[in-house]
Amino acid sequence: MPQVSTRDSVELYDVDSILRPVAVLSASMASKDWEQDKHQHRKAQLIYSVRGMLNCIIEDGVWIVPPQCAVWIPGDLPHSARGSGETECYCLFVEPEAAPDLPKSCCTISVSPLLRELLLKVAGLPALYEQDGREGRLVATLLDELSAAPVEDLHLPMPHDHRLRRLSEMLLANPTEKTSLGEWSCRIGMSERSMSRLLLQEIGMSFGRWRRQLHVILSLQLLMKGVSVQTVALELGYENASGFITMFRKTVGKPPAKYLFERMSSAAASEYDHVPGIILAD
């Protein structure tokens, strides 16, 4: 776990032993990259990124967490986490019965300004806050806002079939390779039709959609490190920045610079406004 900047540390106690519906920790890591090994806990967890790019990995996929977004991890789900660049995040731990309306599967959640302020406020409460009073009502409001938060489609699903797993591993190892669908199917010993059908069954995506999703994840990690759009486009195998931006907009719904800009806090926005390559586009 990254070094915790509050009075408590995840490494100093078991979060499942805290006798409250919700516990919040703030954590920061100044090193270039960090990784937390696979683990699990009874309580569900929300990891909210204030600064930097976070990845959450479970057996079924990889979730990306850009600034001002969060990843929701249900209780008892084995997972690991990675951070790219300097990161700052908040970890919210929730007893499963405290918020039955929250998602039952891992997902990326968009954090509104109100939800962000509630997280910051609850993070300042004592670990054993008063449940019958103002502090308890504040926690209840936080859970209400969290339940209503929109879900972002920012994850890379991973298939279970061993042949499709091999395909996934090859794509992850070389995401810029422009091999045709037929050639990929031959490499894993399947017909093109069978591979396409099984992909839809296991991950709910076509091969092209799955590869675009991978490119979005990789591009956001690079853009957050200050790499220019042009460089990212070339590194991902696009002939020019225009083709990459078109792909990004088609997949996410808006161009990369606007997407990142909208998810930065007001303080962080001015910092990244001058990052090379992050140019606001229509």
N, C-alpha and C positions, 0 to 999 in steps of 0.2 A: 504494500500500500504506500502511496506517496506520503511524505512527512506531513503529519497533521499539525496545523498551526493553532488549534484551540488548546484548551487546558487538558483535553482528553486525547487519547490515541486509540485507533482501532486495534493496535497491537497490545494495548494495555488492558483491555477487557473484552469479554464476549458480548457482542451487541445483543444477542438473544437473551442475555441475562438481565437487561435493563427492563424493569417492571413498569413500562409506560408504552402506550400505543405507538408513539413516534419518538425517534431519536435522530438528531441531526449533527453531523460533523462537517467542518470545513477543512479542506486539505489543499496543499500546494506543493508543487515540485518544480524546482528551477533547473534541473538537469535536462539535457537534450531529449532524452527518451527514458521511459520507465515501463515496467511491466509487473503486474500482480499475478501470481500463479493461480491456477484453478482452485476454487474453494466454493463453499455454499454455507448458507445459514437459514434458519427457520423464517426469519423476517424477510419480507420483500424489501427491495432496495431501489432507490432512485439515485442515479449519479448525474448531477447537473454540472455542465461545463460553463464556467465563467470565462475562462481564457484557455486557449489551446484546443487541440483535437484529441478526443478520447475514442477508443474502440473497445467494445465489449464483445467477447467471443464465447458462444455456447456451441453445443454440438450441432445444432440445426442452422447456424449462420453467424454472420458478423454484423454487428450494429455499429454505425458511426455516429458520433456525438459532436457536432460542431458547436461553437459558442452560442449560448442562449438556447440550447436544446438539452434534453436529458434522455437517458435510457432507463427504462423501467424493467426490473428483473424480479419476477415472481419469487416467492420464498421456496427454499429447498431446490433451487435450480443451480447446478454446477456452472460456474462461469469464471472467466479470467478477464483482465482489463489491461489496456496499454494506453500510454499517453505519448503524443508526438509534440516535441518542442516544450516550451515552458507552459505548464498547465496550472490551473486553479479550479477547484471543483467543490461541490457540496454533496455529501452523501446522506441521504434520508433513508432511515430504516423504519419499516411499517409492519406492525403485527397484522397478519392476514385477515383476522376477523374485524380489524378496526376500519377497514375500507373495502367492503365486499364488492363495490362497483368498479374497482380498479381492474386494469387488464389482467387476464389470466395467463397471458403469454408475453414473452419479451418484446419490447417495441421502443421506438424512439418517439419522444414527446416534445412538442414545442412549448416553451416556457414563456408565458405572458409576463408583462411588467408586474402585475399584481401577484402572480404566483412567485415570481423572483423575490419580491419584497417580503412575502410571507416566509419563504425559505430562510432569508437572511434574519428575519426577526426570530423565528423559532430556533435558529442555530444559536442565538444568544441566550436561550432559556437554560435553566439548570437541567441536568440530566433527569432528575426526579422532580419535574415541574408539578405545580398544583393542578390536578385534573378538574376539580370542581371550582371553577372561577375563570378569570380573564385568560390565564395561560392555557387552560384546557379548551376554551372557546376559540382561541387563536389557532390551536392545533386542529380543531374540527374544521375551521374555515380553510386552512391549508389543505386538508384532505378533500374538501368539497371542490376547491379549485383544481386540485390535481386530477380528480375524477372527471372533470369537464374539459381538461386540456386536450387539444387536437393531437392525433397521432401522425407522425411524419413517416414517409416511406423511404427510410434510409438504412436498409439492411440488405445484406447479401445472403440469401438463403443457400444452404448447403444440402445437397441430396444425400440419401443414405445408400443407394445402390453403389456397389464397389466400382463399377465401370464409370458411373457418373462422378464418383468421388475422384477417380483418376483424371477425368476431364477437368474437374474443378482445380485439382492440383496443378495441372499443366497450364491452365489459364492464369492462375494466380502467379505461377512462376514466370510466365511470359505474357502479360496482358496485351502487349502491342502486336502480337503475332496475327497476321491477316489470313489465317488458314480458313478455307471454306468449310461449311457445315458438313459436307460429304467427307472431306479429309479428316475432320475431327472424329466423325463416327467410325471411320476405318481404323483410326489409331486406338480406339477403345474396344474394337471388335463388335460393333453394332451396326445395323443398317441406319441410314439417315432418318427414315420414318420412325423406327423403333426408338431411337435416341430422342427425337423431338417429342414423341408421345410420352415417354417416360419422364422427361424433364418437366413437362406440363403437369404430370401426375404428382411428382415429388416436390417440386418447388413452385408450381403455379406460374411459371414464366417460360417464354420461348427462349431459345439459345441467344438470340440477338438482344432481347430485353435483359437477360441475365448478364451478358457482357457489358451492356451500357451501364447497368447498375454498378458493376465492378469499376468501370472507368470513372463514374461519379465519385465513388468512395476514394479511389486513388487520387483523383484530381483535387478533391477538397483537402486531403492531407498535404499535398504539395502547395496549393494556393495559400493555406494557412501558414506555411513556412516562408511566404514571400516570393515564391517562384512565379514568374510571369505567366499569363494565360497562353502566350505564344509558345513558351518553353514547355508548359504542361501539355499543350496540344501535340507538339512534336514528340514528346516523350511517350505519349499514349498512342502514337502511330497515325495521328491525323495530319493531313497535308497542310492545313493552315488553322489559325485560331477560329475562323468563322465556322468551319465544320465542327470543331469541338464545342463551340458555344451553342450551335444548333442542336447537337446531341444532348447537351446539358439541359437546355431549355425544354426539349421534348421529354426528357426523363423526369426532371424536377418541377418544371412549370415556370421557371424564370432563369435568366442568365446567371452564371456563377458569381460574378461580383455583387449583383443585387441580392442574391441569396445570402451570401456571407454578410453583407452590410446590414441587412435587416435583422440578423441574429447577434449582432454585437451590441453590447450595452452602450449607453451614451458616452461613458468614459473611454471604453475600448474603441469606439467608432473613430474618434479623432486620431487615435494611435495608428490604426490600420489604414486610415484614409490615404496615407502616404506610402504604403507598402507597394513596391514595384509590382505591376501587373494587376493589382486590384483596382480596376478602373470601372466606375459605375457605368453600366450600359442599359439601354432601353430593352 
